[in-house]
Amino acid sequence: MIDQQFVEELIKRGIVPKLAGEKILREAMLSGGSAEEILYEKKIVDEADVVKIKSELLKAPYRKVDVNKVDEKLFGLISREMVLTYRVIPIEKTPNMLVVGMFHPNDIKAQDAIKFVAKQQGVSLGVYLVTLSDIGALLARYSPYKKEIEAAILEMGEIKSESSAIDLEESGKGEEAPIIKIVASTLRQAVEIGASDIHIEPQRRSLRIRFRLDGALHEAISLPPTLIQPITSRVKVLSRLKLDETRVPQDGRFRTNFLGREIDYRVATFPTPAGEKIAIRVLDPKTGLRGLDQLGIGSYNARIFEEALARPYGMILISGPTGSGKSTTLYAVLSRLNKDSVNIVTLEDPVEYFMEGINQSQVRPEIGYTFASGLRQILRQDPDVIMVGEIRDEETSGLAVNAALTGHVMLSTIHTNNSLGVIPRLIDLGVQPFLLSSALNLMVAQRLVLRLCPDCRISEKADKETEKLIEENFALLPEDARKEISFSKPYTIFKKGDNIECKTCKGKGTVGRIALYEIFRMTRELGDIISKGFTESALWDEAHRQGIVTLRQDGLMKVLEGKIGIEEVLKETAQ
């Protein structure tokens, strides 16, 4: 009942649209789940915006938890299983009281379980309301991954000593139970640390498992080679792939639930002499789906972006190398345009994140369903906004331009080195130059760089060479962008800290990544340059005339803001 009251209150206060709120309530009723958790999962509301309303309704005090300050000794009082089952975490223990945080403080079963724990300790119980984010963050400090894997391997050894008969088809028996634990722990660890990919790699003498974190691969654990086949089989069973087919690559996907949010895993197998290598893309909506304001777009570029999104038709193309966050930006744009009055249709390869209210389709080239053929069908679906995963051939580029010219907003990605490179690339793909001025709205280039840890970064005075680099680049900034800069000599820059005890970054010196942006607008002047036959220098002259902020300039502004290091900017951008 409180779940319904909560959503109705959000609708009443204008935080959630009425239609969206009613739809969520119906979905929760049909699935037997929590409407609040569905709201968070679909990114309809932000926890920080609604937790106070929930506190008022439940008459339970809210507390923001610093998970790094929770004593690890408390983990022995409230097990990981209790955290996952009852959405409860320990916060602190005084001589007279056990203080806990609960996501559902009105849950009678959860209250009884925690009261029993407190009674065993001979203390009273104090309860605060906490968010799912805090629960998830504290879970990452429970049960180290390697210990869980080692325990599962030991368990498997005990089973083998008891019986030589192994039946992998009989659920929960024999050797399967430890294998299930190893795979489940690996998937959970990837989600908890924010890994984008899991690599399960058969070697001659071991099975290596690596996680891709902030763009770089890190080895998590090395397992005995005897586990290659059973772990591979377990992942293939989850992904509904053919167990007896090991000669050719296979693709699949599956879904799990973690703390109330659905996590999708995209699986690809690849045959090697030592066994099948498996790459698993972790599609966590919490990390992969963001709003435009969370991507790192500066206020100057954000205004240009918003102006383009307000136009009723035209192309917005995102460029950059593989792994530069283009898809994340596209999904952020889709989220921004997603309204009940707008028909959005996408064509993706593959569909990474499922978004409520958007009609998403996955291309299948093996049966002739390509970007080009799919785009023809989309135009018959009465779309307002079309998103095509990538423009990579002449047919797709022609259809995309035609869609933009016939009153549709067209979003897509394209591989170029910078925003100016979009124009020659489209012409190279067969688009007539005179069409570009009418079809194109915005060309966006981006790169991803490591974000410095705010708690252990080290500040230092910029040397003369760096100071000269900053001044040369800032001298070319447009006047409006320069007004937003409040830096002066002597310039202070930052670099990665070396505090191995830092709990925020776990000693890495960086926490996640942030995007650098370069936005080039289609203007009347640019259209004239293109139609007359352009040169690269003519494009740059127009870019500076209209006030472009280059990737390097955007990076240097973020350097002085203390968000990134100068080395990252020099590595990822060209002068």
N, C-alpha and C positions, 0 to 999 in steps of 0.2 A: 504493500500500500504506500509506504514511504517513497518507493521508487517512482510511482505515478505522481505523487504530490511534488516530488523534486522536479520532474520534467515539466509539470504544469506550472510550477513557480518560475522556471526558466523561460517558459513561453510568455507568462504574464509580464515578466520584467524585460522582455524583448531580447533576451540573450540568444534564444533559439527560435527560429521561425515556426509558426504554428503547424504548418504542413509537415515540416521535418520532424518536429517533436512528436506529432501524432503517429507518424510513420515508424519512428523508433520505438514507441510504446507498443505498437502492433507487432513489430519484429521481436521485441523482448518477450511478449506474451506467447507468441508462437514457438519461440526457441526455448523458453523457460529460463532465459538469461537475465542479466541486469541491464536495464535501459541506460543507466549511468555509464557502465563500462562500454556499451555500444556507442554512446555519444563520444567518448574519448577515443575509441578505436577508429571511428570514422572522421576524426578531427573536426567535429562539428563545434565543439566547445574546448576551451582551455581550462585545465585543472585550476589554475590560479584564479580564474574569473568566477568560478562557481563554488569553490570549496567553502567560502563564507556563507553562502546561501544554504548549503547543506548543513553547515554547523548550526545555523539558526533553526532549521527544520527539526534536526535531531536533538537540539539543545545539548550538543556535545562540543567542548572546546577544541579548536583546531590548533595544531602545533606543527611548525615546519621543522623537520628533523635534519640535523647535521649527521649523516650516516657515518662519517669518518670518526665521529666522537663516541659512537656506541661501543661500549666495552665488549670485546669478543667473548668474555666469560659468560655473557648473557645468552650466547648462541646455544649453550648447553641446556638452558632452561626452556627455550622455545625453539623446537626443532625446525629444520627447513620444511618438513612435511606440514607442520602446523602453519607456517607462514603462507605456504601455497594454498592450503585447504581453507583457512579461516581469514586470510588477508590481515594478519596481525604481525607486528614486529616488536621486539623489545627496545625500549629507549634508555631506561636507566633503572638501577635498583638502589634504594636507600635502606637503612636499617629497618625501616618500618613499612616500606611500600615498594611494589614492583610496578613501574610505569611502562605502559605499552601504548602503541599506536594501532588503531584499527581503521580499516577502510569502511567496514560496516559495523559501527559500534552498537547498532540496534539488533545485531544477529544474536539471538538467544543461545544457540548452540556454541557459537564462538565465545560468548561471554562465560558460559559454563566451563568450557575447556580451559580458558585462561584463569578463571577463579580457582580451579582445581590446582593449577600450577602455582599460583600465589599462596594458596593454603598450604601446599607442601613445603613452601619456603618459610611459612610462619609469618607472612606479611600480608598487608591489605593490597588492594588493587587500584591503580590509577589509570584511567583510560582517556586518551586523546584521539581526535579524528586526524587521520593522515591521508596523504594522496597515494595513488598507485605508483607514481614515479618514485616516491621515497621508499616504498616497499621494494620495488624492483632494484633500486640502487643499493639497498642494504643486502638484498639477496646475493649480490655479486661478491659479498665478503664471506658468505657461508661456504662451507665445504669446498676447498680448493679442487679444481678440475682434476689435477694429476692424482690426488688421493682417491677420488671417486673411481677413476679408471683403474688404478692399482688394486683397489678393493674388488672391482668386478673381475679382474684377471685372476686374482686369488680365489674368488668364488668359483670361477670356471675350472681352475685347477682342482679344487675340491670335488667338483661334480665329476670330472674325468677320473679321479681316483676311485670314486664310488662305482662308476659304471662306464664301460667302454662303448655302450650303445648310445648314439646321438641321434635324436629325431628333431630336426629343425622345423618340421611342420607342426609339431605338437606345441601349441602356445603355452609359454610359461614353464616349460619343462626342459630338462637336459641342459644343453649348452646355450640355448636361445636366450634365457633370462639375462645372463651377464652381457651377452652381445647387445640385447635391447638397451641395457643400462649404459653401455659404452656409447652407443649411437645417440641415445637421448641426452646423456651428459654433454656430448660434443655439440649437439644442436643448441642446448640451453646455454652452454658457455659462450657460443658465438653470439647469441642474442644479448647476453648480459654484458659482454665487453664491447658490443657495438661493431662486431666484424661484418664486413660486407660479403665475404666469401669464405667457404670452407674447402680446403683441398685435401682429399684423401688419396695418397699417392703410394702405390706399391713399389718398393725397392727390392733389390736382390736379397737383402738380409733384414729387412724391416718394413713396416707400414708406417709411413710418415703422415702426420696430420698437421696441416698449417692453416692459420687464419690470416685473412687479409684485413689489416686494421690501418685506417687512414692511408690507404693506397699502397702499403708495403706488406709483404708476406712475412709472417713470424711462425717459426715452428712451435707447435703447442706440445706435442708428445710424439715419441717413437715407440711403436708397438711391435710385438713379435710377428714374424711373417706368417705364422699359422693363423693369424686373425684376418688376413687379407680377404680370403673367400667368404667367411661368415659375415664380416662387416659390409662387404660389397653386396652380398645377398640381402642383408637387412635393409640397406638403403634402396635397393631395387624393388623390394617388396613394398616399402612405403610409397615409392614413386610409381608403382604399378607398371614396372618395366619387365621385359622378358628375362627370366632367370637363366634360361638355357642359351641365350644369345650373348656371346662374349666376343664375337669377331668384328662387329660393327658398332659405331657409337649409337647411343640411344638418348632421348630427351624425355624428361618427365617433370612432375612437380607434385608437392603435397603440402599440407597445411597442419599446423599445430596451434594450440592455444597457450599463451604465456601471460599470466596475470591479467586475464580479461581481454587481451588483444590477440587478434589472429595474425600469425606469422606464416608467410608463404615461403617455401623453399623451391627454387628452380634447380633441377638436377640435370647434369650432362655427364655421360660416361664416355670413356675413350680407351680403346684397347691398347695395351702395352705388353711387352714380353713377360713382365712380372705379374700381370693381372690388369684389371680394369681401373684406370684412374678416374676418380669422381670429383667433379667440381660442383659445389652447391652454392648458389647465390641466395643469400639471406635477405628476404624482402620484408623488413620490419617497418610498418607504417609510421612508427614513432620516430625513426631516424630518416626514412626515405621520403616521407611526405611532409613538406614544409610550406609555409606561406612565403610570399615574396619578401616580406619584411625580415624573414629569418635566414635568408640566403647570403647576406653580406653586401647587398646592393646599397651603395651610398645614396644619400638624399638627392644629389644632383642627378644621378642616373635613374633613380627611382621615379622622379618626376617625368623624365622622358618616357620611361616604360609605361607609366600610367596613362600618359597622353595617347600612346599607341594602342593600348588596350581599350581605350574609350571609343576608338574608331569602329564603325560597324562592319568593315570589311578590310581585306588586305592580308599580306603575308608577314609573319614574324618568324625569322629563321635564327636558330641557335647554332653557333659553330664552335668547333673545338675538337681536340683529339679524343680518342677513346679514354674513358675514365675521368673526363673533366667536369662531370656533373650536368651534362646537357639534359638528360631525362628528368633529373630532379627539378631543374628550372621549368621544363615543360609541364610537369605535374603541378608545380606551384602556380603557373599561369592558368592551367585548367581549373584548379581549385578557386582561383580568383574570379573566373568567368562563370563558374557553375551556379546557375540559378534555375528556379522552377520554370521561368519563362524562356529559357534558352535550350535548344536541342544541340547537345555536344556529341559528336561521334568520332571515335578514334580508330586508327589502324596501326597496330603495334607488332613488334617482332622481338620478344613476345610481350604479352601483357604482364607488366611487372607488379603494379599495385592496382587493386580493384578499388574504384572510387564510386561511391554512392551517387546516383543521379546522372552518371555519364555512361553512354553506350560504347563499350569497348569491344574491339574485335581483334583477333590474332591472325596474322597472315600465315598461310601454309603453302610455301612455294612448291612443295613436292606434289601437290594436287592442283597447281595452277592458280592458287589464290595468293596473288602477289600484291605489293603496294599499288601497282598500276591498276590491276583488275579490281581490287577492293575499292580503290578511290572512285572508279566509275560507278560502283554500286552505292557508295556513300552519297553521291550526288543525287541519287533517287530517294534518299531517306529524309529529305527536307531538312538538312542541317543548317544551323546558324554558325557553329564553330566546328572546324575539322582539324584533327591532329593526325598527322602521318609520321610514324616513327623516324623515317629518314628519307631524304631525297638522294637517290644514288644512281638513277639512270635517266635517260632522255625522256622516256614515256611518262615516268612519275613526275618529273619536273614540269613537263608540258601540262599535265592534268592539274597539278597543284597551282600553277599560274592561272590556268583557266578558272579554277574554283575561286581564287582570290579576285579575279576580274568580274565574277558573276554574283558578287554580293555576299561572300562568305569570309569569315575570319579563318585563315589557314595558318596552322602552327606546324613546324617541323624542325629537323636538325639537318646539318650539312657539314661535311668535313672540309674546313679551310683553316689556314694559319691565323687569320685575324678577321675582323668584321668586314674590312674592305674587300677581302678575297671572295666574299659571297657573290659579288657581281660577276667577275670573270668566270667563276665556277659555274654559275647558272647559264651563262652564255656558252660555255664549253659543253654544257649538257643540252644545248640546242634551243634555249629560250631566245626569242627575238629581242634584241636590246630595247626596241621602242616599247615593249610590253612591260618592262621592269618598273618604269616610273609610275605606272598605274597599279601594278600588282604588289610591289614591295612597300612595306611600312617601316620595318625595323630589321636591322642586322645586328646580332649580338654575338660577340666572342667571349669565351670564358675559360678560366683555368682554375684548378683547385690547388690550394697551398695549405701547408700545415699551420694550424692556429697555435700560438704560444700559450703555455699554461699561465693563467693570470696570477697564480699564487707563488710560482717559483721562477718566473722569467727574470732575467738580469738586465738592468739598464746600464747604458754606457754612452759616453759622448761620441758622436759620429766623427770619424777621421776626415781629413781634408778631401780625400778622394770621394768618400760617400757624400760629404757635404756638397761637393761640386755636382755630383750626380743628381742630388735632390733639387738643387737650385736650377740646374739646366732644364729638368723636367717640369718643375713648378712654374717656370717662366712661360711655358707654352700652354699652361692651363687656361681654360676660358674664365672670364672675369667672374661669372656667377659661381663657378666651382672654387675659385681662389678665395672668395669671400667666406666660404665655409671652413677654410683652413685657419687654425689658430696657433700655428707653430712658428717659432722664430729661432734665430741663432742664439746660442749654440744648440744644434739639433741633438735631441736625445733619442737613441734607437734602442731596441731590445733584442736579446738573443735567448736561446734555450737555457734554462737553468740546469744545474747538475745535482739537484737535491734528490738523492735516491729515496728519501723518506717522504717525499711529497705525496700526500694521499689523493690529491686532485688528479694528477697525471700519472701516478704510480712510477715516478722517476723518469718518465719518457721526455719530459720537458714540453710536450705538446698535448693538446686535447682536441681531437677532431680536426676538421678542415674548414676553410672558408674560401669563397669564390672571389676571383678578380673578374671584373666586367669591363667590356669595351662596347659601346653602343653607337652605331652609325645609322643616322636617319635618312630616309628617302625625302629629298626636297626637290623643289622645282629646278633649282640650279643643278643638282646632281642629275636629274633627269635629262637636262640639256647636255651635260657633259657626256653621258652615256650614249645619247642618240647621235652625237657628232663624232663618236669614236674616241675613246678615252685612253689615257696612259695612267700608270700607277701614281706618278707624281701629281697628275690632275686630280685623282681621287683623294690623295692626301691633302692637297690644297683645299678641297671642298670640305674634307673632314675637319680640318683646323678652323675653317671659316664658320662652320656650324657649331663648333665648340665640343669636339670629341674629347673624352677622357680616355687615354690609351690604357691598355692592360698594365703597362709599367707605371704610369702615373697613378692609377688606382691602387696598385700595389704599394707604391711609396707612401701614399696617404695612410694606408693601413699599417705600414711600418711605423710611422710617427705616432699613430694611435696606440701602438703597443700590441697590435693583434698578431702580427707576423714578423719574421726575421728578414733582414735584407737579403740573405743568401737565397731564400725561397723565391723572392721576386726576380733576382738576376737569373736564376735557373729556369724559371717558367716563362719569362717574357723576353722579347727582343727589343732592342733600342730602335 
